[in-house]
Amino acid sequence: YSLFLYHSSKIEQSFSDPFLTQAQGILDIIDRNLYERYGDVQAFALNALVRDPINWQETADHSHVFSTLNDYVSSYGVYTLTIIVDKQGIVKFVNTKSIDGKDLLGSKSLIGTSFASAPWFQKAMAGDFLIKDSSGGGAYMEGPMQVPFVDKALGKKDNYNLFFATPIKDFEGKILGVWLNVADMSFIDQVLLSSYKKEIARGNHNISFSLIDSKGFLIASANADKGDPLKAKRDFSVLGKKNLITEGSSALKQAITKEDGILKSHFSPRLKRDVVNVYALSKGYLGYPGLKWHMIVDADPNE
């Protein structure tokens, strides 16, 4: 009997180990992407156009600033909005074209709007960054979340956003305002969907990929619970509201406190079937520390 248990354990491990490697790989891709986004906003804020106080004056020709923001949006293909506010939090500039070059009829309505009370503005102005470099520079990150002003600017309500903000300083080091980049979560969704499609092709039709934030709230997923995830719309009754730790099994609650691991076959009250849980913690990339997000893979031990 002990030999049976040994071989049974080995079989289950051979089934689950590839999923652990996959979960770790997904988070590595996400962290590398976020590392780039974290650096982008700092690089954008070094643009000489916005560091020159003359270009902030009401009498200045602002067309070249707007063109620069539109160029950033189209060339990077990640940011739905890129916004510049002054030291009082008032919007001075915003992109007027979408990633695909179409006019954004709602974005200019943001000009003159005050974001003085927004956390991203206050944190960036105060230098409260995720991590500071050797010169004291850095950026503040926030989200993902759904916010009305993004929906209004883009003219649609399916937006789920990450914010990246950093101070803009003139050539003498004085703060002129804050640069905000708004990235839709779709670039992260695609990472999960890519893994999901590969597993479906392998015959794992009950596979589920769930990305949760540091508090356990679901922020991205790919599964067959609600039909084809490749065509599904975002469910904002779940995103940022459903907590997979508090609603999960007691075994998962205990296991998720660790960084990476495998939870052997058990009944999931959330999925209402037996699953093997694989979980991994984001580790960051280079100087970017990560956001302590977890990737949870639910695999069907019978497939």
Salt bridges, closest charged atoms under 4 A:
ASP28 OD2 - ARG32 NE 2.84
GLU36 OE1 - ARG37 NH2 3.54
ASP40 OD2 - ARG37 NH2 3.01
GLU58 OE2 - LYS92 NZ 2.76
ASP103 OD1 - LYS97 NZ 2.60
ASP128 OD2 - LYS123 NZ 2.98
GLU172 OE1 - LYS174 NZ 3.87
ASP184 OD2 - ARG234 NH2 2.74
ASP189 OD2 - ARG234 NH2 2.97
GLU199 OE2 - ARG202 NH1 2.45
ASP235 OD2 - LYS226 NZ 2.55
GLU247 OE1 - LYS242 NZ 2.98
ASP260 OD2 - LYS283 NZ 2.91
ASP298 OD2 - ARG270 NH2 2.70
